[in-house]
Amino acid sequence: MAYLDHAATTPMLPDALEAYVAAAAHLGNASALHAAGRGARRLVEEARESVAADLGARPSEVIFTGGGTESDNLAVKGMFWGRRDADPARRRVVASEIEHHAVLDAVDWLERHEGAAVSRLPVDAGGRIRMDVLADVLAEHGDEIALVTAMWANNEVGTLQPISEMSAATEQHGIPVHTDAIQAVGQVPVDFAASGAAALTVTGHKLGGPAGVGLLLLGRDVPVTPLLHGGGQERDVRSGTLDVPGIVSFAAAVRVAVAEQAATAERLTRLRDDLIARVRKAVPEAILNGDPVDRLPGNAHLSFPGCEGDAILMLLDAAGVQCATGSACNAGVAQPSHVLLAMGADETLARSTLRFSLGHTSTQEDVDELIEALPTAVERARAASAT
Amino acid sequence: MSGGVDSAVAAARAAEAGHDVTGVHLALSRNPQTYRTGARGCCTLEDSRDARRAADVIGIPFYVWDMAERFHEDVVDDFVAEYAAGRTPNPCLRCNEKIKFAAVLDRAVALGFDAVVTGHHARIDAGVLRRSVDLGKDQSYVLAVLNSGQLSRAIFPLGDITKEQVRAEAAERGLAVADKPDSHDICFIADGDTRGFLTERIGAKPGDIVDGESGEVLGEHNGAFAYTVGQRHGLGLTRPAADGRPRYVLSITPVSNTVTVGPREALEVDVVHSNRLVWTDGVARTEPIECEVQLRAHGEVHAATVVASGDTLTAHLRHPARGVSAGQAIVVYQPDSGGDVVIASATITGAERG
């Protein structure tokens, strides 16, 4: 069995699992004033300090949430509302065309329901956001922009984005940048302070922590209107009883993922380059998508012209090799990937892609299994497309 | 796997028989959003979930295949075009012919599968297609359109049990769909309003309702497609017939856009013409065949003699039949104590009193 879908979710790290079980045995609402409450709160605050140190942030900048989608929605909608309320002229959102749906659909919703104006940043053929277009948008609309949102690394094709450059460009206009760094943490160095971003999304289950817990790093001076109102937890930005074991486990996972990032990146890059080279040898017409160098170490995203990605996926699955056609959120009825379309692929090519993503448990044997099963799968998928 | 009880049990039986089974749910709507609005029909998100849960319980992989484009072209567009041409199509039959045992089967074979298993109530053994043991649920009529090549790759595991037994078996197997109600409506008309569906697509086309004997114009209709041969209700005629007896739709003529009506006995026909003839075993017969024919889904059976000529088939009924519509299938059966055997199928083009 070869699991090549770590970008969808990756196994929990042993430290994270152990931390979860230990913390789950603790009694106490972290907002309660008695000893049990204080004990729970202490675990949360230690976790907050830990992730802050690992991610180049201050503890007060850490807002724990229920995961990546919530963090993205909080950043995009919350910053839009906050900035618009402070200055009604600021109702423009700038977003790249290759964002995850958690950002993309939040932006679309603001456009439809909240009167937001939207500037969409195109990407080049390698999936890198066009900085020249951002410069034009800033020059033309600088006074109307509420926020810029751009992901640190694309979840489908793996291309890394110039976030620091973006923050530098927006800084002189006083515009905050939100970045979804869900795929980046643990794979490439992520430092919130150095990035210049005002808000940054991380989630647990992509780096070896549990699903259902994430965070938004949020600068102290960034105006944000909450999505959830209630008990006033997390700076009154995110109400709701804190998930103590989830947060503690998440922090343990971040600690390991960040500490081992350099070694992981080196190992996965080698494994990934081997995977790509052997796929191309087995299927010479396969095309590598995304930037060949500036990409996530664990990401190999390939098109197989003349095949449907869906068909290859099913056949590989039957052979014990698990991968993805795009992001798992598109599962069910296949839609051509908006990322590939933004990179200039036509619909047919956009449907012919597979993502193989490696993570902390990936081995050479996983790649061997893929290479063994792939030629037959591609051949049959090609025959099926011809029917 | 539609999400219903039949396909769930069929999949379970196939897996239990030792086949390497993969569950496939067909996404048939071009706009997935519409899945959410229709509680009825066979392509709602809820049905997809039911199918997935059945696959989980059986322990087989499960995928959704997007057949929306093919389904729209081959079944929905065909359905509308047939009505517009004054015929009464059977979309389930067309779906079997063009989607389940064509598009799906071809894709499956290319991907390395050997056969398509469905939950149809019919028996297939060594290429011989027979009625189900459950005559009330028998679906051999909508499968008879399949040719021998298609049938050679079809497996119907439910033909030897009744619907009631299917439900009992589903419950025994722990399948949650055991008591899910049967679907009766046309799956792509979620609200069940066929006339509204057709009017939306064909447009209102007013024309005359004419008396078959006198030729007198009795009233006006908004579109001949809304009428079916044998229909009595909803004619909207204000004047009673001269003899005071009810009137029925006798025929629909798209060219002149007229609906012809008359008394019940004028509906009676005993010669039925058809084309697009398919011999179930692939062997053409030229001599007359003494047999039974069925002229619509779940319709009665008529003793007949059929004569084939090339692509066409003519049936001489022993006793007259009523309400025979062009566009429906005529299916030829050979009565058999082991289950009536399907010999041939064709599409009705017309009928008359011989």
HADDOCK unambig.tbl for C-alpha pairs under 7 A between the chains (distance, minus, plus):
assign (segid A and resid 332 and name CA) (segid B and resid 64 and name CA) 5.86 0.50 0.50
assign (segid A and resid 333 and name CA) (segid B and resid 64 and name CA) 6.37 0.50 0.50
assign (segid A and resid 333 and name CA) (segid B and resid 66 and name CA) 6.02 0.50 0.50
assign (segid A and resid 380 and name CA) (segid B and resid 110 and name CA) 5.79 0.50 0.50
assign (segid A and resid 380 and name CA) (segid B and resid 111 and name CA) 4.92 0.50 0.50
assign (segid A and resid 380 and name CA) (segid B and resid 112 and name CA) 6.89 0.50 0.50
assign (segid A and resid 381 and name CA) (segid B and resid 111 and name CA) 6.05 0.50 0.50
assign (segid A and resid 383 and name CA) (segid B and resid 110 and name CA) 5.39 0.50 0.50
assign (segid A and resid 384 and name CA) (segid B and resid 107 and name CA) 4.84 0.50 0.50
assign (segid A and resid 384 and name CA) (segid B and resid 110 and name CA) 4.74 0.50 0.50
assign (segid A and resid 384 and name CA) (segid B and resid 111 and name CA) 5.94 0.50 0.50
assign (segid A and resid 387 and name CA) (segid B and resid 106 and name CA) 6.26 0.50 0.50
assign (segid A and resid 387 and name CA) (segid B and resid 107 and name CA) 6.35 0.50 0.50
